[in-house]
C-alpha cells in the first residue's frame, strides 16, 4: 500500500463578507497517496481552488482536519506552514508567477536559493531545464517567452527541489492542445522517474485523460472520486 501524503477529514471552509457567509467547502473527505497523478474537477465555484489552497498550507480550514505528510496543518503556526511549503511542496500557478526581471534559470534557482542550496544551485537549475527540454530558454526573461514556454518554466521551478507533492491550478488553461500535451507528458515523466505526486485543479478534458485518479467536486462537496 502506498503512503498517504494527504488525508482530509470533514474539511469545511467558510468566507464571511459582512453578514453573508459563503460555504466554499462542505465536509470534504479525501486521501491522496504517493505517486498519484490526480485531477480535481468540477464547475466554477465548486471549491477546487479553495481546496488546493488548504492542501498547500496557503489557508486554514474553518473546521475539519487536513493532514499533510502526517502533520495536522491546523496545529502549525505560520512559520511552520511556510516551511512545509518551501521544503515539501511545489506550486504551478495558472498565471505562471515568474519573476519578470529574472531569467528562466534564475527563476528555477529562486526556490533552491530560499532552501539554502549553495553554489551548486546553478547546475541543479540547468539540469532541471535540460530534463524538461528547456535549456535553450535558460537565459531568456519571461517577456521573451511564449505562454507555453513560461508555463513549462513554471513547472521546472516547481519541481527543481524534487518536492513530494506538486499542486497545479489550471496548468493548461492558457495553452493550446499541443503545448498542453507536452506539459502533461513532462509531468507524468517526473512522476514516473522521481516519484513525485501531482494534484491538478482543472476544467480540461486533456488533463483528465492523463490522470490516474479523478475527484469531482460539486457545491463544495466530493461528488465522485475514482
C-alpha positions in Angstrom: 0.0 0.0 0.0 1.4 3.4 -1.0 1.9 6.0 1.7 -0.9 8.5 2.2 0.5 12.0 1.7 -2.7 13.8 2.4 -5.8 13.0 4.5 -8.6 15.4 4.6 -11.4 14.7 7.1 -14.8 16.6 7.1 -13.0 19.8 5.9 -15.1 22.9 5.8 -14.2 26.4 4.7 -16.4 29.5 5.1 -15.8 33.0 3.9 -17.6 35.9 5.5 -18.4 39.3 4.0 -20.4 41.3 6.5 -23.5 39.2 7.2 -23.0 37.0 4.2 -21.4 33.6 4.7 -20.2 31.6 1.7 -19.8 27.9 2.3 -16.9 27.1 -0.1 -16.3 23.6 1.2 -18.9 21.5 3.0 -17.2 18.5 4.6 -14.6 17.2 2.3 -13.1 13.7 2.8 -10.1 13.0 0.6 -7.0 10.8 0.6 -4.0 11.4 -1.7 -1.3 8.7 -1.9 2.3 8.7 -3.0 2.6 8.7 -6.8 -1.0 9.8 -7.5 -1.5 11.9 -10.7 -4.9 13.2 -9.7 -7.3 15.7 -11.3 -9.7 17.8 -9.2 -12.6 18.7 -11.5 -15.9 20.4 -11.2 -17.7 23.6 -12.3 -16.5 27.0 -11.4 -17.4 27.8 -7.8 -17.3 24.1 -6.7 -14.4 24.7 -4.4 -11.4 23.4 -6.3 -9.0 26.3 -5.8 -10.1 26.7 -2.2 -9.2 23.0 -1.5 -5.9 23.4 -3.3 -5.1 26.4 -1.0 -5.9 24.4 2.1 -3.8 21.4 1.0 -1.0 23.8 0.0 -0.9 25.3 3.5 -1.8 28.7 2.0 -5.0 28.9 4.0 -6.5 27.1 7.0 -9.8 25.2 7.2 -12.8 26.6 9.2 -13.5 23.1 10.5 -12.2 19.6 10.0 -8.7 18.3 9.6 -6.1 18.5 6.8 -3.2 16.2 7.5 -0.2 16.7 5.1 2.8 14.3 5.4 1.4 13.2 8.8 1.1 16.8 10.1 -2.2 18.4 11.1 -1.9 21.8 9.3 -4.2 23.5 11.8 -1.7 22.8 14.6 1.2 24.5 12.7 2.0 28.2 13.1 2.5 30.5 10.1 6.3 29.9 10.0 5.9 26.1 10.2 3.4 26.1 7.4 5.8 28.3 5.3 8.5 25.7 6.0 6.2 22.9 4.7 5.5 24.9 1.5 9.2 25.5 1.0 10.6 22.1 1.7 7.9 19.6 0.5 5.5 21.3 -1.9 5.8 22.7 -5.5 3.2 25.1 -6.9 2.3 25.7 -10.6 0.1 28.7 -10.9 -2.3 29.5 -13.7 -0.8 32.9 -14.1 2.8 31.4 -14.1 4.0 34.0 -11.5 7.5 34.0 -12.9 9.7 36.9 -11.6 9.8 39.2 -14.6 13.4 40.5 -14.1 14.9 37.0 -13.7 15.9 34.6 -16.5 14.4 31.2 -16.7 17.4 29.7 -15.0 17.3 32.3 -12.2 13.5 31.7 -11.7 14.2 28.0 -11.3 17.1 28.8 -8.9 15.0 31.0 -6.8 13.3 28.3 -4.7 16.7 26.5 -4.3 18.2 29.7 -3.0 15.4 30.1 -0.5 16.1 26.5 0.6 19.7 27.4 1.3 21.2 25.4 -1.6 24.7 26.8 -2.2 26.8 27.2 -5.3 25.5 24.0 -6.9 22.0 25.5 -7.3 23.0 26.9 -10.8 23.9 23.4 -12.0 20.8 21.9 -10.4 18.6 24.5 -12.2 20.3 23.9 -15.5 19.9 20.2 -15.0 16.1 20.5 -14.5 15.8 22.8 -17.5 17.7 20.2 -19.6 15.5 17.4 -18.3 12.4 19.3 -19.4 14.0 20.3 -22.8 14.1 23.9 -21.8 17.9 24.5 -21.9 17.5 26.9 -24.9 15.4 29.2 -22.7 17.8 29.4 -19.8 18.9 33.0 -20.4 15.6 34.4 -21.5 13.3 36.5 -19.3 9.6 35.9 -19.2 8.7 38.6 -21.7 10.9 36.8 -24.2 8.9 33.6 -23.9 5.6 32.4 -25.2 2.8 31.5 -22.8 3.6 27.8 -23.2 7.3 28.3 -22.6 6.5 30.4 -19.4 4.3 27.6 -18.1 6.9 25.0 -18.7 9.5 27.1 -16.9 7.0 27.5 -14.0 6.8 23.7 -13.9 10.6 23.5 -13.8 10.7 25.9 -10.9 8.0 23.9 -9.1 9.9 20.6 -9.4 13.5 21.7 -9.1 13.8 20.7 -5.4 12.0 17.4 -6.1 9.0 18.2 -3.8 6.9 15.3 -2.5 3.7 16.9 -3.8 3.1 19.3 -6.7 -0.1 21.4 -6.8 -1.1 22.8 -10.1 -4.1 25.2 -10.6 -5.5 25.0 -14.1 -2.0 24.4 -15.6 -3.2 24.1 -19.2 -5.8 26.9 -19.2 -3.7 29.2 -21.3 -2.1 26.6 -23.6 -3.1 25.1 -27.0 -3.6 21.4 -27.1 -0.1 20.7 -28.4 1.7 22.6 -25.6 -0.7 21.1 -23.0 0.1 17.6 -24.2 3.9 18.4 -23.9 3.4 19.8 -20.4 1.4 16.8 -19.2 3.8 14.3 -20.6 6.7 16.1 -18.8 4.9 16.0 -15.5 4.0 12.3 -16.0 7.7 11.6 -16.6 8.6 13.4 -13.4 6.1 11.3 -11.5 7.4 8.1 -13.0 11.1 8.9 -12.7 11.2 10.8 -9.3 8.1 9.5 -7.5 6.5 12.9 -7.2 2.8 13.2 -6.6 0.6 15.6 -8.6 -2.8 17.2 -7.9 -4.4 19.4 -10.5 -7.3 21.7 -10.4 -8.7 21.6 -14.0 -11.6 22.0 -16.4 -9.5 20.5 -19.2 -10.6 17.0 -20.5 -7.0 16.6 -21.7 -5.7 16.7 -18.1 -8.4 14.3 -17.0 -7.4 11.9 -19.7 -3.9 11.8 -18.3 -5.0 11.5 -14.7 -4.7 8.2 -12.7 -7.5 9.5 -10.4 -10.3 11.9 -10.9 -12.0 13.7 -7.9 -15.2 15.6 -8.8 -16.4 18.5 -6.6 -19.8 20.0 -6.7 -21.1 22.7 -4.4 -18.2 22.3 -2.1 -18.5 18.5 -1.6 -16.9 15.5 -3.2 -19.5 14.3 -5.7 -17.4 11.4 -7.1 -13.9 10.0 -6.8 -12.0 7.2 -8.6 
